[in-house]
Amino acid sequence: MKNFSSAIQVIPLEHYIILCTTLFCIGLVGVLYRRNTIIILMCIELMFNSVNLLLTAFSAYHSDPAGQVFVFFIMIVAAAEVAVGLSILVMMKRNVDSVDINLLNRLKW
């Protein structure tokens, strides 16, 4: 029987850092320059997921499960953000008949 542990290639931590930085920057550009609420929510989720991936990579690299526990709490916050964001989106569509961020001025008293 072959030893498969020598066949497993470990991805260096630098590759995770580059990937997560790229994903976070894509999400940041989407949040700053887009006006569609759905795209902004998706970009925020992309930013959360890039941080989660980086925390998981550091946690596995240092053999410390604390990072993975922290990822679990970030996922709970992301789920709450989706619920609140979608409810705001439904109210925007109902009141303004659009999901454009610039039209939120109509919702003021």
C-alpha positions as CSV (number, residue, x, y, z in Angstrom):
1,M,0.0,0.0,0.0
2,K,1.3,3.4,-1.0
3,N,1.8,6.2,1.5
4,F,-0.5,9.0,0.2
5,S,0.8,11.6,2.6
6,S,3.7,12.3,0.4
7,A,1.4,12.8,-2.6
8,I,-0.6,15.6,-0.8
9,Q,0.7,19.0,-1.8
10,V,0.1,21.7,0.8
11,I,-1.0,25.1,-0.6
12,P,1.3,27.8,0.8
13,L,-0.2,30.4,3.1
14,E,0.9,33.2,0.7
15,H,-1.5,31.8,-1.9
16,Y,-4.4,32.1,0.5
17,I,-3.4,35.6,1.4
18,I,-3.2,36.7,-2.3
19,L,-6.6,35.0,-3.1
20,C,-8.4,36.5,0.0
21,T,-6.9,40.0,-0.7
22,T,-8.1,39.8,-4.3
23,L,-11.6,38.7,-3.3
24,F,-11.8,41.3,-0.6
25,C,-10.8,44.1,-3.0
26,I,-13.3,42.9,-5.6
27,G,-16.0,43.1,-2.9
28,L,-14.9,46.5,-1.7
29,V,-15.0,47.9,-5.2
30,G,-18.5,46.5,-5.7
31,V,-19.7,48.1,-2.5
32,L,-18.2,51.5,-3.3
33,Y,-19.1,51.8,-6.9
34,R,-22.4,50.0,-7.4
35,R,-25.8,51.3,-6.8
36,N,-27.9,48.2,-7.0
37,T,-28.8,46.9,-3.5
38,I,-28.6,43.2,-4.5
39,I,-25.1,43.6,-5.9
40,I,-24.0,45.6,-2.8
41,L,-25.3,42.8,-0.5
42,M,-23.5,40.2,-2.7
43,C,-20.2,42.1,-2.4
44,I,-20.5,42.4,1.3
45,E,-21.0,38.6,1.4
46,L,-17.9,38.2,-0.8
47,M,-15.9,40.3,1.7
48,F,-17.2,38.2,4.6
49,N,-16.3,35.0,2.8
50,S,-12.8,36.2,1.9
51,V,-12.2,36.9,5.6
52,N,-13.6,33.6,6.6
53,L,-11.3,31.8,4.1
54,L,-8.3,33.6,5.4
55,L,-9.1,32.9,9.1
56,T,-9.6,29.3,8.3
57,A,-6.3,29.1,6.4
58,F,-4.4,30.8,9.3
59,S,-6.2,28.5,11.8
60,A,-5.2,25.4,9.8
61,Y,-1.7,26.7,9.3
62,H,-1.1,27.3,13.0
63,S,-3.1,24.2,14.1
64,D,-5.4,26.4,16.3
65,P,-9.2,25.8,16.1
66,A,-9.9,29.3,17.5
67,G,-9.9,30.8,14.0
68,Q,-12.5,28.3,12.9
69,V,-14.7,29.1,15.9
70,F,-14.5,32.8,15.0
71,V,-15.5,31.9,11.4
72,F,-18.6,30.3,12.8
73,F,-19.6,33.5,14.5
74,I,-18.9,35.5,11.4
75,M,-21.2,33.2,9.4
76,I,-24.0,33.9,12.0
77,V,-23.5,37.7,11.5
78,A,-23.6,37.2,7.7
79,A,-26.8,35.2,8.0
80,A,-28.4,38.0,10.1
81,E,-27.1,40.6,7.5
82,V,-28.8,38.7,4.7
83,A,-32.1,38.6,6.6
84,V,-32.0,42.3,7.4
85,G,-30.7,43.3,4.0
86,L,-33.4,41.3,2.2
87,S,-36.1,42.8,4.4
88,I,-34.8,46.3,3.6
89,L,-34.7,45.4,-0.1
90,V,-38.3,44.2,0.0
91,M,-39.4,47.4,1.7
92,M,-37.5,49.5,-0.9
93,K,-39.1,47.6,-3.8
94,R,-42.5,48.1,-2.2
95,N,-42.2,51.8,-1.4
96,V,-40.0,53.1,-4.2
97,D,-40.5,50.5,-6.9
98,S,-36.7,50.2,-7.4
99,V,-33.7,48.7,-5.8
100,D,-31.4,51.7,-6.6
101,I,-29.6,53.1,-3.6
102,N,-29.9,56.7,-4.8
103,L,-33.7,56.5,-4.6
104,L,-33.6,56.0,-0.8
105,N,-34.0,59.7,-0.3
106,R,-37.7,59.2,-1.0
107,L,-38.0,57.1,2.2
108,K,-37.2,60.0,4.4
109,W,-40.0,61.6,6.5
